[in-house]
Amino acid sequence: MSRRAKTRRVDPLAEERTLCQSSRERALLKMCVVYPNHYRTAMSSLGFQTVYRLLTTTPGIHCERAFLPERDDLEEQRRSGLPLLSLEGRRPLSDFDLIAFSTSFEPDYVNLPLMLDLARIPLYSHQRDESLPLVMAGGAALFLNPEPVADFLDLVCIGEGEEILPSLVSTLMAPTSSDRRELLTALSRLPGIYVPRFHHPRYESGRLAGFEHDPGSAGFIPRVSAELERHPPAQTVILTENTEFGDMFLVEVSRGCPHGCRFCGAGFIYGRFRQQPYQALVDAIERGLEHRGKIGLVGAAVSDYRDIGRLCRHVVERGAKVSVSSLRIDRTDPDMLDALVASGHKTISLAPEGGSQRLRDLIRKNLTEEQILDACERIIARDILNLRLYFIIGLPTETESDLEELVRLVTTIRQRVLERGRANRRLGTITLSINPFIPKPFTPFQWCGMEALPSLEAKVKYLEQSLRGMANLQLKVESLKGCYLQALLSRGDRRCSALLELMARGASLKKAARDCAMDTDELVRRAIPLDEPLPWDLIGSADKEQLRKDFQLAFGTNEDRTA
């Protein structure tokens, strides 16, 4: 490998400042936390930083990090044949006792076998013996459906690290046997630990028919939740400008979402909505202000935090700026909006999601057009004239009239922005962000199929034509093919491992599916019968019976649930 490439790969360390103190006890266990994407993306993840803090501060653990190499480095590494190395110690990943993938998004599943291959570690768990590290994974994507990557993993964490990691680490540091199977058996008895090799999918007529379990193995792995009051808020522990939020200190204010929109996993897989105590957040913010002049408040439902206005006001009164990761339309607290204005925000994002009232009711968004317009008015009145509006197309039962109503709503919002802009002699911009519906496990819409790509493309074309010529309005559409892959990995089973292996080696999705003789539409587009076994049935991230009742409440038992 060239000197230039080596320098480029170690540069991030020189620009970091670590705020957590590593344990100084003799290391009994060497662990490498791996994010299956590039450094900049990884270090923008508060979950990844939190797992690193939990491990590196645990007595007896030596913890390092590893990332997917940048494109140029990746090509050179493949040519050189050198193994993937950790960031801190420049150690081959095969030298560690355990490799822990932190995986938030399904598309990153493609990078798991790629990184194992770069590390010169056999891809499949059954190919690895005691001389090689255990391979573990956790994160939101695994809470939803670990099965597409289950064959690559020795164990999966189904739950939150604050609660799972202490007993996991304790078991790893005091093994009763050097035999790998016995160790995995002991680990499988811990709450929230799923060992895929003890559970065997059974297929009939090309579809999953259920699972068979090794003797003594539980047939169901419940998700483990943490009591946030017992733990400090998740917060930035490694400062670097080489992230999406390099100018911010991030603090998690809450976990989960209280609204339970029928298409969104966040309202189901995290259990009840939990909020950090106000004083704990203030203490974390005070630590952050020693290093950054901007505080980023993080959570799936930040604006639902009970003291959000008071918290934002505190940041501004300390002479700092505040940013929030999400803003619900019916939770636009005046103090929060004033703090965002004082922090220099020029754009605010809102998510009506459903383009029509019928669809917003169907997905249980619980928002009326009047509430949407009122929220826009409150924002515009504070002279924030740039709005980003998120909508989903291809929702189950969507029709042309729903799209027409979406266009009318956007046109009305745009007119109000223009009127305010003329009064202030400054025009704002509306960015319309369009995303296709992706069925997600552990939601009431998990049984619904994704709409066909040609149909989605036609809907995008309709929106483009309907909104063409409107000044100060931009239309941005998520990659439909990328969303198709995400849907495949959201709903897939273990047969996806062969497909991921081929994609990791450079094959396109279409070619990999052809070589594997896999009908991807069968997994992505099919409406699944309510009584059919699901790949994620082993995982207890939500109550399946309650989801089934919610589905029936949304559609009725005889309604069509395809788009």
PyMOL commands that set and color helices and strands:
alter all, ss='L'
color gray80, all
select helices_A, chain A and resi 3-14+39-42+46-56+71-80+93-95+106-118+125-127+140-144+147-152+161-173+180-188+196-198+228-230+265-267+278-289+302-304+308-317+329-331+334-342+357-362+369-381+400-424+453-467+480-491+496-504+509-515+520-524+535-538+544-555
alter helices_A, ss='H'
color red, helices_A
select strands_A, chain A and resi 17-18+29-35+61-67+98-102+134-138+155-157+193-194+199-204+207-213+221-222+238-239+249-252+254-255+274-275+294-298+321-324+347-353+386-393+430-436+473-477+539-540
alter strands_A, ss='S'
color yellow, strands_A
deselect
rebuild
show_as cartoon
